[in-house]
Amino acid sequence: MKIIGGSGGRVLATLVARELGLKASEAEIRRFPDGEKYLRINEDVAGQDVVIIQSIHHAPDDLLFEYFLLCDTIIDLGARKAIAVLPYFAYARQDSRFNLGEAVSFRTVAKLIEDVGTSELYSVDMHQHRIGRASDVFRIPAHNLTAAPLLAEYVKSNASLEKPVVVGPDEESDRWASAAAKVIGADHDVLEKKRLGDEKVEISTRSLAVRGRDVVLIDDIISTGGTIIEASKILKSQGARRIIVACTHPILAGDALARIYESGAEIVVGTDTIPSPISYVSVAPLIADAIRKI
């Protein structure tokens, strides 16, 4: 087996290979003066299962095209299988046609990944709220791993929690709140909106009181931070003792991180699916465990 990282996954590929007792293979990737990509695989991959690690973040079009080059080249060089590990999967949120004429980008990207020769796909906390499983979209085996237990272990070990409760900022985040709560040994809940009139909405936990308790607020993605900021303010207003924020994918657009701290969060932690100032938790062990089962 070979492990190769693209520009969006080189560090993670090194860490995953280390977990597996391997050395990551090298791919030479650079640009021609006109902006085109040059790619060269510097090792013999013939007859090998090759794992390509490429997180599709911040420059998704560029990194997706690079993945296509990597996968197609590896297959053309005689690899037995090309296995995609795309920890952050861009375009997954556009999984439906919300307005007339829109592209269903998730399905388009899925087709391209399949057609370029990918044998199997792994992602981490893919944003697929309206789709039950990744395998409902892909024709190849597709696996959606979750980093919620890893985040929960970090919080449990580093936050000195008192009377903890795990809360998801909306009903769609219940799966992560539930998984994290099992690790921490705590109750879990989600926030829900109750319309009290034409213009008034009350947001509260569904069933649990948070007064005097440490709240672990967990979600899959923090992009602009708007959802987490609103949730943090609400929980503080309801008497939460401390707010600890955890997410798998810390996009943190603009001044999102500063605004999250300003909203009352004491600790903010994410994983290295997207490198960031809060990427304290590595998903390398999670990915390596999945690869061992191939």
ZAMAR-69844 format. One record per residue: x, y, z of N, C-alpha, C in turn. Coordinates in steps of 0.02 Angstrom, whole numbers. Last residue first. Layout:
BEGIN
NODE   neast  nnorth     nup  caeast  canorth    caup   ceast  cnorth     cup
NODE       X       Y       Z       X        Y       Z       X       Y       Z
...
***
This chain:
BEGIN
NODE   neast  nnorth     nup  caeast  canorth    caup   ceast  cnorth     cup
NODE    -460    -103     249    -469     -111     176    -443    -180     154
NODE    -432     -79     378    -486     -126     364    -497    -140     290
NODE    -339      22     382    -318      -45     402    -369     -99     384
NODE    -416     134     354    -375      106     301    -352      35     317
NODE    -473     160     480    -516      142     423    -476     108     368
NODE    -359     194     553    -399      136     574    -444     113     517
NODE    -320     310     483    -277      251     482    -315     188     503
NODE    -423     398     516    -414      377     447    -373     314     443
NODE    -400     409     656    -466      388     630    -460     362     559
NODE    -269     460     663    -285      393     689    -351     365     664
NODE    -290     588     594    -246      535     566    -261     466     596
NODE    -357     694     642    -398      639     619    -356     582     591
NODE    -300     782     784    -285      753     719    -333     696     704
NODE    -338     931     864    -354      860     861    -340     834     790
NODE    -315    1065     852    -278     1030     904    -287     954     900
NODE    -335    1185     765    -333     1115     744    -290    1074     792
NODE    -346    1321     779    -376     1280     831    -375    1206     814
NODE    -290    1385     670    -261     1399     736    -289    1355     791
NODE    -289    1252     544    -314     1315     573    -280    1326     640
NODE    -318    1140     410    -269     1171     455    -294    1239     479
NODE    -447    1031     411    -429     1096     384    -379    1127     432
NODE    -431     918     482    -458      911     414    -447     975     374
NODE    -386     932     611    -340      952     557    -365     931     488
NODE    -520     999     714    -474      948     692    -430     975     635
NODE    -542    1117     850    -561     1084     788    -511    1030     771
NODE    -604    1214     986    -559     1163     961    -587    1132     897
NODE    -606    1339    1104    -630     1322    1037    -580    1273    1008
NODE    -658    1393    1264    -613     1350    1226    -646    1336    1158
NODE    -756    1488    1294    -692     1488    1330    -639    1449    1293
NODE    -873    1595    1217    -839     1530    1217    -771    1537    1252
NODE    -931    1720    1207    -931     1688    1272    -897    1620    1274
NODE    -916    1794    1095    -985     1775    1111    -989    1737    1177
NODE    -780    1806    1077    -816     1864    1104    -887    1846    1125
NODE    -753    1683    1016    -728     1697    1084    -767    1755    1116
NODE    -818    1712     895    -840     1655     937    -816    1664    1009
NODE    -744    1817     846    -813     1829     864    -842    1772     906
NODE    -622    1754     818    -624     1808     868    -696    1819     892
NODE    -666    1666     716    -638     1640     779    -641    1693     834
NODE    -710    1751     611    -756     1705     645    -730    1683     713
NODE    -662    1847     525    -647     1853     597    -691    1807     639
NODE    -649    1741     385    -643     1809     412    -624    1810     485
NODE    -700    1575     425    -695     1630     376    -691    1697     412
NODE    -676    1440     478    -661     1503     513    -650    1561     465
NODE    -668    1300     461    -657     1345     404    -638    1414     430
NODE    -641    1168     543    -635     1239     561    -618    1283     501
NODE    -730    1029     558    -701     1068     503    -698    1143     520
NODE    -777     982     684    -732      942     643    -694     986     594
NODE    -779    1075     839    -804     1061     771    -753    1018     734
NODE    -829    1142     995    -791     1093     958    -822    1083     889
NODE    -823    1252    1133    -846     1241    1064    -800    1191    1029
NODE    -883    1274    1290    -828     1244    1253    -854    1226    1184
NODE    -933    1386    1408    -949     1361    1341    -884    1337    1310
NODE    -987    1377    1579    -934     1386    1529    -960    1359    1463
NODE   -1118    1387    1637   -1058     1408    1673   -1001    1423    1625
NODE   -1270    1451    1574   -1215     1403    1567   -1153    1430    1602
NODE   -1382    1536    1580   -1345     1521    1641   -1291    1469    1635
NODE   -1442    1581    1468   -1480     1532    1507   -1441    1506    1567
NODE   -1345    1657    1410   -1403     1693    1438   -1446    1647    1481
NODE   -1264    1555    1362   -1239     1598    1417   -1297    1634    1451
NODE   -1348    1507    1261   -1331     1463    1317   -1304    1503    1376
NODE   -1350    1619    1176   -1412     1594    1205   -1397    1552    1267
NODE   -1216    1629    1137   -1248     1684    1173   -1311    1661    1209
NODE   -1201    1506    1069   -1161     1522    1129   -1193    1577    1170
NODE   -1289    1520     961   -1300     1468    1011   -1263    1483    1075
NODE   -1228    1625     891   -1296     1633     916   -1310    1583     971
NODE   -1105    1563     863   -1107     1625     901   -1177    1636     931
NODE   -1143    1455     783   -1111     1442     848   -1114    1504     892
NODE   -1195    1524     671   -1236     1477     709   -1208    1466     779
NODE   -1083    1603     625   -1147     1632     645   -1189    1587     689
NODE    -963    1560     575    -972     1559     648   -1040    1582     672
NODE    -932    1541     446    -933     1611     469    -941    1615     544
NODE    -901    1392     486    -881     1432     429    -877    1506     449
NODE    -879    1247     561    -886     1318     579    -858    1357     521
NODE    -960    1090     552    -923     1142     518    -933    1209     554
NODE   -1022    1005     649    -976      978     600    -931    1032     570
NODE   -1023    1045     827   -1052     1044     760   -1001    1017     711
NODE   -1057    1072    1000   -1021     1036     947   -1060    1037     882
NODE   -1023    1131    1154   -1063     1148    1096   -1027    1120    1034
NODE   -1032    1087    1312    -990     1072    1254   -1035    1080    1193
NODE   -1052    1180    1457   -1084     1158    1395   -1032    1147    1341
NODE   -1060    1158    1628   -1015     1168    1572   -1047    1139    1509
NODE   -1195    1234    1722   -1161     1176    1693   -1112    1198    1638
NODE   -1277    1333    1769   -1225     1309    1813   -1185    1250    1786
NODE   -1408    1286    1663   -1386     1333    1715   -1335    1299    1761
NODE   -1465    1207    1568   -1392     1215    1565   -1365    1259    1621
NODE   -1590    1080    1558   -1569     1145    1585   -1493    1149    1584
NODE   -1656     993    1416   -1610      997    1473   -1596    1069    1494
NODE   -1737     995    1302   -1762      965    1363   -1719     976    1425
NODE   -1693    1081    1200   -1754     1044    1190   -1782    1019    1257
NODE   -1640    1249    1232   -1626     1177    1230   -1693    1140    1228
NODE   -1704    1381    1125   -1687     1352    1189   -1668    1279    1180
NODE   -1765    1527    1058   -1718     1472    1047   -1696    1446    1114
NODE   -1909    1601     995   -1873     1583    1056   -1829    1523    1039
NODE   -1952    1736     892   -1932     1666     895   -1893    1655     959
NODE   -2066    1848     822   -2030     1829     882   -2016    1754     882
NODE   -2148    1884     718   -2079     1909     716   -2037    1886     776
NODE   -2269    1819     737   -2246     1831     669   -2172    1850     666
NODE   -2232    1709     876   -2272     1758     841   -2244    1769     772
NODE   -2152    1612     922   -2200     1639     969   -2246    1690     937
NODE   -2075    1467     870   -2103     1530     846   -2159    1552     893
NODE   -1933    1397     931   -2005     1398     941   -2031    1466     919
NODE   -1794    1299     886   -1829     1363     881   -1903    1353     891
NODE   -1674    1212     987   -1730     1214     939   -1764    1281     942
NODE   -1521    1129    1020   -1562     1189    1022   -1618    1184     970
NODE   -1507     967    1096   -1497     1013    1040   -1540    1074    1052
NODE   -1411     865    1211   -1472      899    1190   -1456     939    1128
NODE   -1350     741    1326   -1344      784    1267   -1412     810    1247
NODE   -1254     700    1474   -1316      706    1437   -1303     747    1374
NODE   -1095     611    1472   -1139      667    1489   -1205     661    1452
NODE    -971     552    1440   -1012      526    1495   -1062     578    1519
NODE    -891     578    1334    -883      621    1394    -919     591    1454
NODE    -939     482    1244    -869      482    1264    -858     521    1329
NODE   -1073     519    1231   -1056      451    1253    -984     447    1278
NODE   -1065     648    1179   -1090      638    1247   -1072     569    1275
NODE   -1024     627    1048    -978      659    1095   -1000     647    1167
NODE   -1140     569     994   -1077      532     993   -1028     561    1044
NODE   -1235     673    1013   -1245      607    1042   -1180     569    1047
NODE   -1180     776     936   -1190      786    1008   -1198     719    1043
NODE   -1187     720     809   -1122      734     838   -1127     744     914
NODE   -1325     706     792   -1283      646     786   -1214     658     817
NODE   -1379     835     802   -1392      787     856   -1344     728     853
NODE   -1373     931     706   -1310      915     740   -1319     864     796
NODE   -1500     957     664   -1457      919     619   -1392     898     651
NODE   -1554    1041     761   -1574      970     761   -1529     928     717
NODE   -1417    1143     822   -1480     1133     788   -1495    1059     785
NODE   -1303    1141     902   -1336     1206     890   -1401    1201     852
NODE   -1297    1017    1031   -1291     1033     961   -1329    1097     947
NODE   -1213     995    1185   -1269     1026    1149   -1251    1036    1075
NODE   -1181     906    1330   -1161      917    1261   -1222     941    1222
NODE   -1138     953    1493   -1192      934    1448   -1168     951    1377
NODE   -1052     923    1649   -1055      938    1577   -1120     917    1544
NODE   -1006     958    1785   -1076      946    1767   -1088     958    1692
NODE    -857    1023    1725    -900     1016    1785    -973    1012    1763
NODE    -703     977    1648    -774      990    1644    -809     979    1712
NODE    -567    1007    1601    -588     1002    1672    -662    1017    1680
NODE    -519    1005    1471    -563     1061    1490    -586    1059    1563
NODE    -443     896    1426    -411      962    1432    -455    1018    1461
NODE    -512     776    1414    -445      775    1443    -417     844    1460
NODE    -631     813    1351    -634      779    1416    -566     782    1452
NODE    -581     864    1231    -616      908    1278    -616     877    1348
NODE    -529     745    1174    -486      804    1187    -518     849    1239
NODE    -644     666    1166    -587      643    1207    -541     702    1224
NODE    -719     742    1075    -743      733    1143    -687     711    1190
NODE    -643     728     959    -652      794     988    -673     789    1061
NODE    -660     589     941    -593      617     951    -597     686     983
NODE    -801     580     922    -769      549     980    -699     575     994
NODE    -814     658     799    -844      680     862    -813     646     923
NODE    -773     621     675    -720      642     721    -748     662     789
NODE    -831     487     575    -845      544     618    -789     558     666
NODE    -836     443     399    -810      435     467    -830     495     509
NODE    -921     376     276    -920      441     311    -899     429     383
NODE    -880     298     125    -884      292     198    -877     361     230
NODE    -928     208     -16    -914      274      12    -928     273      87
NODE    -903     112    -160    -907      111     -87    -886     179     -58
NODE    -983     198    -299    -927      161    -271    -937     158    -195
NODE   -1085     281    -324   -1093      213    -349   -1036     168    -326
NODE   -1148     400    -203   -1093      370    -242   -1111     299    -265
NODE   -1266     425    -133   -1246      469    -188   -1195     435    -233
NODE   -1279     334     -34   -1339      349     -72   -1324     393    -133
NODE   -1160     332      32   -1170      280     -18   -1235     289     -57
NODE   -1177     427     128   -1136      444      70   -1148     394      14
NODE   -1347     430     187   -1280      402     186   -1243     424     123
NODE   -1459     522     183   -1446      477     239   -1374     453     243
NODE   -1462     692     152   -1449      626     123   -1428     580     179
NODE   -1469     811     212   -1530      789     178   -1522     721     145
NODE   -1340     825     267   -1400      827     310   -1462     801     277
NODE   -1201     802     250   -1251      770     208   -1318     767     246
NODE   -1047     839     259   -1107      878     272   -1163     853     227
NODE    -945     714     330    -970      745     269   -1038     778     283
NODE    -853     668     430    -911      711     445    -932     751     384
NODE    -735     631     313    -745      640     385    -801     690     396
NODE    -726     499     189    -728      568     210    -739     571     285
NODE    -670     387      66    -679      400     137    -681     476     147
NODE    -704     277     -70    -697      345     -44    -711     347      31
NODE    -638     180    -205    -672      184    -140    -658     252    -111
NODE    -585     198    -332    -614      133    -314    -658     137    -252
NODE    -582     318    -459    -581      306    -387    -617     240    -372
NODE    -584     360    -592    -553      296    -575    -550     280    -501
NODE    -655     465    -636    -582      471    -644    -546     408    -622
NODE    -786     438    -602    -766      429    -672    -690     433    -682
NODE    -794     472    -465    -802      403    -487    -771     393    -556
NODE    -776     610    -471    -731      570    -430    -735     497    -451
NODE    -886     646    -552    -817      658    -576    -767     616    -537
NODE    -994     612    -467    -985      579    -532    -914     586    -558
NODE    -972     702    -360    -970      630    -349    -959     592    -414
NODE    -995     824    -424    -927      809    -399    -920     734    -388
NODE   -1134     809    -447   -1087      820    -503   -1016     801    -482
NODE   -1185     798    -318   -1191      741    -364   -1144     748    -424
NODE   -1153     927    -268   -1129      866    -234   -1130     807    -282
NODE   -1224    1017    -348   -1151     1012    -354   -1123     948    -323
NODE   -1343    1036    -439   -1337      994    -379   -1264     973    -376
NODE   -1370    1200    -498   -1331     1139    -503   -1334    1102    -437
NODE   -1535    1271    -516   -1470     1264    -481   -1436    1198    -498
NODE   -1662    1283    -572   -1604     1292    -615   -1536    1283    -582
NODE   -1747    1341    -431   -1752     1318    -499   -1688    1333    -538
NODE   -1667    1300    -276   -1701     1348    -320   -1698    1323    -392
NODE   -1613    1184    -225   -1655     1226    -181   -1695    1277    -220
NODE   -1577    1032    -260   -1591     1091    -300   -1640    1134    -260
NODE   -1452     966    -147   -1519      969    -175   -1525    1031    -219
NODE   -1328     980     -95   -1349      912    -110   -1420     908    -138
NODE   -1220    1071     -57   -1266     1082    -113   -1289    1014    -138
NODE   -1134    1019      38   -1193     1056      62   -1243    1070       6
NODE   -1027     965     -31   -1076      919      -3   -1139     955      20
NODE    -928    1050     -76    -988     1045    -117   -1041     998     -88
NODE    -786     965      -4    -820     1026     -29    -879    1007     -72
NODE    -749     875     126    -776      863      59    -816     925      38
NODE    -610     841     216    -661      892     207    -685     888     135
NODE    -546     716     178    -572      729     246    -624     785     248
NODE    -543     605      69    -558      676      62    -588     700     128
NODE    -461     480       6    -476      504      73    -482     580      68
NODE    -485     359    -118    -488      430    -100    -501     439     -26
NODE    -385     242    -192    -432      251    -137    -429     324    -114
NODE    -360     151    -329    -350      220    -305    -405     234    -253
NODE    -283      -8    -357    -339       32    -334    -316     103    -318
NODE    -168     -44    -428    -224      -91    -425    -288     -54    -406
NODE     -82      61    -545    -104       47    -477    -164       0    -478
NODE     -34      99    -672     -43       28    -656     -62      12    -585
NODE     -32     227    -713      33      197    -698      27     126    -673
NODE    -166     257    -719    -131      249    -783     -62     217    -773
NODE    -192     274    -583    -223      218    -618    -185     204    -683
NODE    -115     390    -563    -101      329    -525    -130     268    -559
NODE    -179     481    -647    -109      463    -659     -92     398    -624
NODE    -306     491    -588    -300      467    -657    -229     444    -671
NODE    -270     544    -460    -305      480    -467    -295     451    -537
NODE    -207     668    -491    -174      616    -451    -205     548    -463
NODE    -307     735    -565    -242      720    -595    -207     664    -558
NODE    -407     743    -465    -420      708    -528    -355     689    -563
NODE    -341     823    -370    -359      754    -354    -371     714    -418
NODE    -336     942    -443    -273      908    -426    -286     836    -407
NODE    -471     972    -444    -438      956    -508    -371     920    -496
NODE    -487     996    -306    -523      941    -338    -489     922    -404
NODE    -407    1108    -290    -388     1046    -257    -425     986    -285
NODE    -475    1204    -368    -405     1190    -381    -386    1121    -352
NODE    -600    1206    -304    -595     1189    -375    -524    1168    -393
NODE    -569    1244    -168    -596     1178    -185    -589    1159    -259
NODE    -484    1313     -72    -476     1320    -145    -504    1257    -176
NODE    -547    1280      54    -524     1348      39    -509    1361     -36
NODE    -525    1102      36    -545     1161      73    -513    1224      45
NODE    -522     949      32    -544      996     -20    -570    1059      14
NODE    -382     851      64    -439      886      95    -458     945      50
NODE    -324     704      13    -331      771     -14    -393     804      18
NODE    -236     561      -9    -266      603      43    -265     676      19
NODE    -251     410     -84    -238      480     -99    -274     522     -47
NODE    -179     256     -78    -225      300     -42    -205     372     -56
NODE    -166     121    -184    -139      188    -170    -194     230    -137
NODE    -112     -40    -198    -170       -1    -176    -142      67    -154
NODE      -7     -83    -340     -18      -62    -270     -88     -34    -260
NODE      26    -108    -472       2     -164    -431     -14    -147    -359
NODE     136      28    -476     106      -28    -513      88     -85    -466
NODE     201     135    -426     138      117    -393     104      58    -427
NODE     356     199    -395     321      147    -434     259     127    -396
NODE     362     377    -369     373      308    -349     334     261    -394
NODE     326     507    -400     397      491    -399     412     420    -376
NODE     214     576    -509     219      528    -454     290     501    -455
NODE     186     743    -550     226      684    -564     229     641    -501
NODE     106     881    -626     105      829    -574     147     770    -596
NODE      67    1049    -647     113      995    -667     113     945    -610
NODE     -69    1154    -693     -36     1111    -644       9    1060    -678
NODE     -61    1319    -766     -79     1248    -768     -39    1209    -716
NODE     -10    1448    -764     -56     1428    -711     -77    1356    -712
NODE      88    1479    -852      20     1499    -871     -33    1478    -819
NODE     204    1423    -795     194     1496    -794     124    1519    -812
NODE     146    1278    -702     178     1308    -759     166    1383    -757
NODE     163    1227    -533     125     1261    -586     171    1283    -643
NODE     175    1063    -453     193     1134    -462     153    1163    -519
NODE     213     922    -367     157      962    -391     180    1035    -395
NODE     264     760    -349     289      827    -367     231     866    -399
NODE     231     659    -215     207      680    -281     233     751    -293
NODE     292     524    -117     296      594    -139     265     604    -208
NODE     222     425      16     254      433     -49     249     506     -71
NODE     256     408     189     214      436     136     254     443      72
NODE     297     256     258     323      322     241     281     348     183
NODE     212     165     391     236      175     323     268     244     316
NODE     138     138     504     206      112     499     236     117     430
NODE      20     201     515      19      135     483      88     103     478
NODE      53     323     566       9      280     606      10     208     580
NODE     125     371     456     160      357     518     119     310     563
NODE      20     394     367      71      344     351     109     324     413
NODE     -43     499     436     -79      435     426     -29     380     411
NODE      56     598     428      34      573     493      -2     507     488
NODE      66     616     289     125      597     328     105     567     395
NODE     -64     658     262     -40      596     232      21     571     270
NODE     -65     782     328    -108      728     352     -86     661     325
NODE      23     851     244      40      840     315       0     782     343
NODE     -49     846     120      19      820     126      38     805     199
NODE    -172     891      75    -170      835     123    -100     808     136
NODE    -179     980     -28    -225      989      28    -222     934      79
NODE     -89     931    -120     -73      995     -87    -118    1008     -27
NODE     -99     753     -79     -99      810    -124     -83     874     -86
NODE      -8     612     -23     -47      672      -7     -42     723     -62
NODE     -15     437     -26       7      498     -60     -38     556     -41
NODE      35     281      21      -3      339      44      26     401      11
NODE      21     113     -37      55      177     -39       7     232     -14
NODE      42     -60       0       0        0       0      43      63       0
***
